[in-house]
Amino acid sequence: MSYQSVEPRAASAQSPSCPQVAATAPTPEPAVPYPCRLATAIVAAMAGLNVDALVDLRRSTAPVATARQIAMYLAHVGLGLSQAGVAQAFRRDRSTVAYACRRIEDLRDDPAFDRRVTQMEACLRWATER
């Protein structure tokens, strides 16, 4: 995500009442913990999506939202991170992570979906054991 800095404008001689705009530094994004970044990267790679799409704050399409929910699920269930920690990493509310975990658990009733999530979970565990 790129930020554009606001350059200060000088008050013009024609308009002495024009306020001066102060330069603002971009707000730094919170550092995403490594396990959450790893879960996001694995899910994005296996789903054929861009990692940035999974961590974007804007609403997204159903496939991107499901992939984000899988990443949240893997970070919480697969790695044992707290729902609050996962929520902070994804810049979401804890209830959103709880909903994601419930939804993915329900979707795991489908054998094909369960196999894919199991593969992602195995990749994540292998990568974090090193």
C-alpha positions as CSV (number, residue, x, y, z in Angstrom):
1,M,0.0,0.0,0.0
2,S,1.5,3.3,-1.0
3,Y,1.0,6.6,0.7
4,Q,1.3,10.0,-0.8
5,S,2.7,12.7,1.5
6,V,1.0,16.0,1.5
7,E,3.4,18.8,0.7
8,P,3.0,22.1,2.5
9,R,1.5,24.9,0.5
10,A,2.7,28.4,0.9
11,A,0.0,31.0,1.6
12,S,-0.3,33.1,-1.5
13,A,-0.1,36.8,-1.5
14,Q,-3.5,37.1,-3.1
15,S,-5.2,35.0,-0.4
16,P,-3.7,35.8,3.0
17,S,-6.5,33.9,4.8
18,C,-5.6,30.6,3.1
19,P,-4.5,28.2,5.8
20,Q,-1.2,26.5,5.6
21,V,-1.4,22.7,5.3
22,A,1.1,20.9,7.4
23,A,3.1,18.0,6.0
24,T,1.9,14.7,7.4
25,A,4.0,11.6,7.7
26,P,2.3,8.4,6.5
27,T,0.8,6.3,9.2
28,P,2.9,3.2,9.5
29,E,1.1,-0.1,9.1
30,P,1.2,-2.4,12.1
31,A,3.8,-5.1,11.7
32,V,2.2,-8.4,10.8
33,P,3.6,-11.3,12.9
34,Y,5.6,-13.7,10.9
35,P,3.3,-16.7,11.4
36,C,0.3,-14.7,10.0
37,R,2.4,-13.5,7.1
38,L,3.4,-17.1,6.4
39,A,-0.2,-18.4,6.6
40,T,-1.3,-15.7,4.3
41,A,1.5,-16.4,1.8
42,I,0.7,-20.1,1.7
43,V,-3.0,-19.6,1.3
44,A,-2.5,-17.0,-1.5
45,A,0.0,-19.3,-3.3
46,M,-2.3,-22.3,-3.2
47,A,-5.4,-20.2,-4.2
48,G,-3.6,-18.4,-7.0
49,L,-4.2,-15.0,-5.4
50,N,-2.1,-11.9,-4.6
51,V,-1.0,-11.7,-0.9
52,D,-2.0,-8.0,-0.8
53,A,-5.6,-8.9,-1.7
54,L,-5.8,-11.1,1.4
55,V,-4.7,-8.3,3.8
56,D,-6.5,-5.5,2.1
57,L,-9.0,-3.7,4.3
58,R,-11.6,-3.1,1.6
59,R,-14.4,-5.6,0.9
60,S,-13.4,-8.3,-1.5
61,T,-14.8,-11.0,-3.8
62,A,-16.0,-14.3,-2.3
63,P,-12.8,-16.2,-3.3
64,V,-10.5,-13.6,-1.7
65,A,-12.7,-13.5,1.5
66,T,-12.7,-17.3,1.8
67,A,-8.9,-17.3,1.3
68,R,-8.5,-14.7,4.0
69,Q,-10.7,-16.7,6.3
70,I,-8.6,-19.8,5.7
71,A,-5.4,-17.8,6.5
72,M,-7.1,-16.6,9.8
73,Y,-8.2,-20.2,10.6
74,L,-4.7,-21.6,10.0
75,A,-3.1,-18.9,12.1
76,H,-5.5,-19.6,15.0
77,V,-6.1,-23.3,14.8
78,G,-3.0,-24.5,13.0
79,L,-0.5,-22.3,14.8
80,G,-2.3,-21.8,18.1
81,L,-2.3,-18.0,18.0
82,S,-5.0,-16.3,19.9
83,Q,-8.1,-14.9,18.0
84,A,-7.2,-11.5,19.3
85,G,-3.7,-11.8,18.0
86,V,-4.9,-13.0,14.6
87,A,-7.4,-10.2,14.5
88,Q,-4.8,-7.6,15.2
89,A,-2.5,-9.0,12.5
90,F,-5.2,-8.9,9.9
91,R,-6.5,-5.6,11.2
92,R,-9.9,-7.0,11.8
93,D,-12.2,-7.5,14.9
94,R,-11.8,-10.7,17.0
95,S,-15.4,-11.6,16.2
96,T,-14.4,-11.7,12.5
97,V,-11.7,-14.2,13.3
98,A,-14.2,-16.3,15.3
99,Y,-16.7,-16.2,12.4
100,A,-13.9,-17.2,9.9
101,C,-12.9,-20.2,12.1
102,R,-16.5,-21.4,12.4
103,R,-17.1,-21.0,8.7
104,I,-13.9,-22.9,7.7
105,E,-14.8,-25.7,10.2
106,D,-18.2,-26.0,8.5
107,L,-16.7,-26.0,5.0
108,R,-14.3,-28.8,6.1
109,D,-17.2,-31.2,5.9
110,D,-16.5,-31.3,2.1
111,P,-13.7,-33.8,1.6
112,A,-12.1,-31.9,-1.3
113,F,-12.0,-28.7,0.7
114,D,-10.7,-30.5,3.8
115,R,-7.8,-32.0,1.7
116,R,-6.8,-28.5,0.5
117,V,-6.9,-27.0,4.0
118,T,-5.0,-30.1,5.4
119,Q,-2.3,-29.5,2.7
120,M,-2.0,-25.8,3.6
121,E,-1.9,-26.7,7.3
122,A,0.9,-29.2,6.7
123,C,2.9,-26.6,4.7
124,L,2.5,-24.1,7.4
125,R,3.6,-26.5,10.2
126,W,6.6,-27.6,8.1
127,A,7.6,-24.0,7.5
128,T,7.3,-23.0,11.2
129,E,9.1,-26.0,12.6
130,R,12.4,-24.9,11.0
